[in-house]
Amino acid sequence: MFESLKDWVQAAITDSFTLADGGFPDGPAFAPKHMCVIRGSGGPAPDVEDRRPRYKLFILGPQKDRAAVSRVREAAEALMQACQGDTAPCGAASVKALGEPIGPSYTAEDRAWVSIELQLTY
């Protein structure tokens, strides 16, 4: 399920973003990259046969590049549009954004970021 979600996110925001699971990768190899970190955030208990896992996505620009904020916003908007489309990962019935994107803001390393919380329904 998680790998299919990653593929769906990658298709929505293009291959120019590097995806990471859960934690924020650090180090010189990741400093110049646009990143999308996907972190599971639980969700409500299963209801009969339905599961509704939630994921928080952090979309980040390169370090020391505050100008990347427009590209980060564009990726967030692409994800919001994908949530309203007909495709869903791994046989999910739907992908729903739980509110509007949060941000933009900047990390201590001057990475522009936006976050989005998604809920899948299986």
N, C-alpha and C positions, 0 to 999 in steps of 0.2 A: 504494500500500500504506500509506504513512505517513498520508495523509489519512483513509483508512478506519479506521486505528487511532485517530486523534484523534476521529472520530465515535463510535466504540465507547466510548472513555473518557468522552467528554462525556455519552453516554447513561447510563453507569453512575453517574457522580458528580453529575449534574444540571447544568442550565445556569447555576447560580449560581457556578460556577468558570470562570475565564478560562484557556484553554489557551495555552501558549507552546511553541515548538519549540526545543529545545536549550539556549538560554541563559536566564538569569534576567532578565526585563525589569525595568528600574529607572526611577525617576522618580515624580513626584507622581501621575500618572494611574494607576499600578499600586499605589500604597501602600495604598489602602483595599480592594483586591480580594482575594478568595480565588483562588489560582492553582494550576494543575497544569502543571508543566514536564515535557515528554516529551523524553528525550534518548536517542538511539541508543547502544547500548553494545556493538556487534559481535555476537558469537555464534560458535558453532562453524562450521567449514567446511561447505559444502553436502555432503550425503551422497546420492549418486546423484541423485535428483530432489528431495530434501527440503531446504528451507532452514529455519533456525531462528534468525531474528534476535532479539536481546535489546534491551529498552528499559528504562531506569530512569526512573521517575516520581517526581517530587518534588511532594507536595501541601502547599501552604502557606496559612496564614491571612493576614489583613491585617497590615500593620506596626503595631507598638505595641498588639497585641491578643492577649495571652497566653491570654485566655479562649476564643479560637477553637480551642483544642486539641481540644475535643470534636467540633466539626464536621469538623476535619481527620481525626480518627480515624474518624468515621463514613464519610467519603469513602473512606478506605483500606479499611474493611471492605466497603463497597459494591463496590469493585474486586475484592477477594478473592472475594466471592460471585459476581460476574460471571464470574470465571475458572472457576468450577465449573459455570456454566450451559451452555446449548446454543448460544449465539450466539458467533460469532467474526468479526472484521473481515475484509473483502475476500477472502472465500473461504478464509481460513485454516482448517486442520483443527482447530486448538485454540489456546487462550491459556492458558499455565500460569504461575502465580506461582512464582518461584524462591525459595522460603522465605517466611517471615512478614514483615510490614512492619517497617521499622526506624524507631525513634523512639517517641514523639514527642520532639522537642527544640526548641530555639529558635535563630533566627539572631541576628546582631548587631543587627538592626533589630526584634527581638522578634516575629518571625513564627514561629508554631508550625509545625512541619513533620513530615512522615512520608514515608519513601521506600519504594517497592516496585519490585522488578525482575520484569519479565515476559519470557516467551519465547513467540514465536509459532511455529507449525509450518505450513509451506506444502508 
